[in-house]
Amino acid sequence: MDEITTLFSDQALALLRRHNQLRPLIQQMVTAEAVQNAPLSSDECQAVWEQFLAGRDRHEVLASVFEQHGASEADLEWQLLLPLRVKQVAIEQFGPKAEARFLERKDQLDLVTYSLLRVKDLHLARELFLRIEGGEASFAELAAEFSEGPERNSQGVVGPVPLTKAHPQLAERLRTSRDQELLAPFPLVDWWLVARRESLQPAVFDAAMAERMAMELFEGWVQEETQRKLMAISGAALPPAA
């Protein structure tokens, strides 16, 4: 809080609030403070610059960046290297908690692909179910022709998506069924559904997932710290009680 109130006058803070820029600014400052001392090798820095320049002349690019954004070479380098610094700090600080985070979120990380067909009429749903079950027509053909939901545009196929994206009742049926098992019509809200689980991809805690969980934890910490500082600034700005 002290840094923000020292750097900006009350008028500047009021202006930032009015244009909804105070939170983004604090968030960026919290992130910068957390990662500013993260060491990067010269090879890492060079690789980032090479990827950014992509064969373009460095001086021309810097001149263009300064003209468009008023950013210096040091500003641009900070922005380019920031994702690497964030990744490094996230893994160092939150890596040990990554597996616990994964176990908490596993149900949200499993991916499912399924076929879905929904209609308003139970008799039509039963007829379509029997036609698919009997091999008279494919699920894709009937979904494209009869389904009354947006899945009609994808021939009934949904996913791969997190299992929790589906309605809880549908998600539970998909979770407990087998791949390629055709589910008999069942009611859901105002619809009758016919569904088939095509595949379930359980989330695995590997190196990539560990990094993802560490990043989520870091981002959560940044949001909490941002909120704490924002509340402190807001509290300081309140007029004294009468």
N, C-alpha and C positions, 0 to 999 in steps of 0.2 A: 504494500500500500504506500509506504513512504516514498519508494522510487517513482510511482505514478504521480502522486500528489506533488512531488518535488519537480518533476519534469514538466508538468502541465498546470496551467493556471485553472482556477475555477471556471473561467469562461471557456477555456479549451475543453475541459472535461464535460461541460454542459453541451458543447457543440458535438463532441464525440457521442454523447448519449442520444442527442436528437437525431443523429444520422445513423444510429445503431452500430457504431464502430468501436465503442468502448470495450465490449466483450472480446471481439476479435483481436484488438490490440493487446489486451491483457493476456489472452491465450497465447499469442505469438511471443510475448515477453516471458511468460512462464516457460514456454518451450525453449526459448533461446538461453535462458539462464540455466536450465537443466542440462543442456547439451553443449554449451559453449566450450568446455574444456575437453570434450571427447577427442582423443588423438586420432588423426587419419594419416596414413602413409602417403608418401609422395606419389606412389603408383596409383593409389585409389583416387587421389585428386586429379592426376593427369588423365585417368580413364574417364572421369566425369566430364572434364573439359573437352576431351576428344569427342565424346558422345554428343555433347551439346553443340559443338562447332560443326560436326559432321562435314569436315572438309572446307568449311567457309573460312574466310580470312578473319583472324581474331580481332584485328584493329577495326575492321569494318563492322563486325558484330558489336563490339563494345561501343562504337560511336552510335550505332542504331539504338542500342539499349539505353544509352544516356539520353538520346534525343526523345525517345518515346516515354521513358519512365523516370528520367533524371537519376538513374542508378549508376554508381561508380563501378569500377572493376571489382573492388572489394565487396560492394553490396551484392553484385551478381554472384561472385564466388561463394559468399555466405549462403545465398539462396540455393545454389546448385549443390552445395555440400550438406545442406541441412538434412535431407532425407537419410543420408549415410550416418550422420551424427545421431539422429533420432533412433535409427535402427540399432546402432551400437549401444547407446545408453539403455534402450528398452530391453535388449537382451541381457545386458549386464545387471540391471537392477531388478527386472521382473522375470527373467528366465527361470529362476528357481521356483516361481509360482505358476509357471505356464501350464504344467500338467494338471494341477488342481483346477485351474481355470477351464481347461479342456474338459475335464470330467464334469464340471458344473454345466457346461454348454453343449455337451455331446449330442443331446437330443435335437438341438438347434443346428447342429453341423452335419448330421446325417443327410445325405441327398437321395431323393427318390425320383424316379421317372414312372409315370403311370398314364394309362389311358382312361379318359372320362367321357361319359355321355350322360347328359341330363335333359329330362323332359318333364312336362307338367302332368302327363297322363300315365297312371300306373299300368294300364293295359298295354299302352305303346311301349313302355319300358320293358315289360315282360316279353312282349313280342320281339323286341330288338335283342334282348338277352338270349332268347332261344335261337334266334337266327345266328348270332355270333357263336353260341355254344355248339350249334349243329353244323357250323362251317358253311352255312348258306351265304354268308357275307362277312367281310372283315370288319373289325372294330373301326378301323379308319374310315371305311366307306360309309358305314352307318352314322358315325359321329359327324362326318362332313355333311351328311344329308339331313339328319334329324336332330342333332343336339341343339339346344336352345341357349347355350352358354358360349362364351368367347373361345372355348376350346374347339369349337366347330371350325375355326379358321386354321387350326393346326392338326386337323383330322383326329381330334380327340387327345392328342399327346400333350402332356404337361410335364415340364421339367427337362433336365434335372433341377430340382428346387429343394430347399430345406424342407424336411418333413413337416416342420411346424408351420409352414406356410399354408398347408391345407387346413380346412376346417377340422377341429379336434376329433369329431366323430369319424370323418373320412380318414384322417391321419392314423387313428387307432386301427381301423380296418386294414389300411395299407401296411402298417407296421406288423400286424399279426398274420397277414396272408403270405403266400409264397409267390415268387416270380412266375408270371404268366397265369396266375390263378384268377379266373373270371368270377367276380363277385355278383351275386344275385341282386336284383333291384332292391334298394333300401331308401327310406325317406330321409330327406335332409332339408330342413326349413320348408320351402314351398316346392321342392323338386323331388323327383324320383331319379336316383342315380344308378348307373351301371358303371362299374370300375374294374380295372385290371392293373395290378402292379407289374410293371415291366422289369424294373430293377431297383434294388436298394443298395446304395453305396455307403456303408458305415464309415464315419469319420475315423481317421487313424492318426495317432499322435506320433508324427514323424518330425524331422527337423523343420520342414516348412510350416507345419502346424504349430510347433513350439514357438517359432518366430512370430506367427500370426497372433497367438495368444499373448505373447509378451508385448506386442505392439498394442493390442486391445487394452491391456492393463496400464500401459504407459499413457495412452490416450485418456483412459478413465481418470488416472491421477491428474493429468493436465486439466481436465474439466473440473474436477473437485477443487484443485488449487485456484483455478480461474474464478470459480464461484465464490470461494472464500475471500479472495482479494476484492472481487466486485462488491460483495456485501460489506466488506470493511470500508471501502471507498464510499459506498452509499450511506453507511452509518455515520461516517465522518462529515458527510455533506448535509445531514439533517440539522435543522435549527434546534437550538437548545429548548428543552421543555419549559413552559411558562411557570 
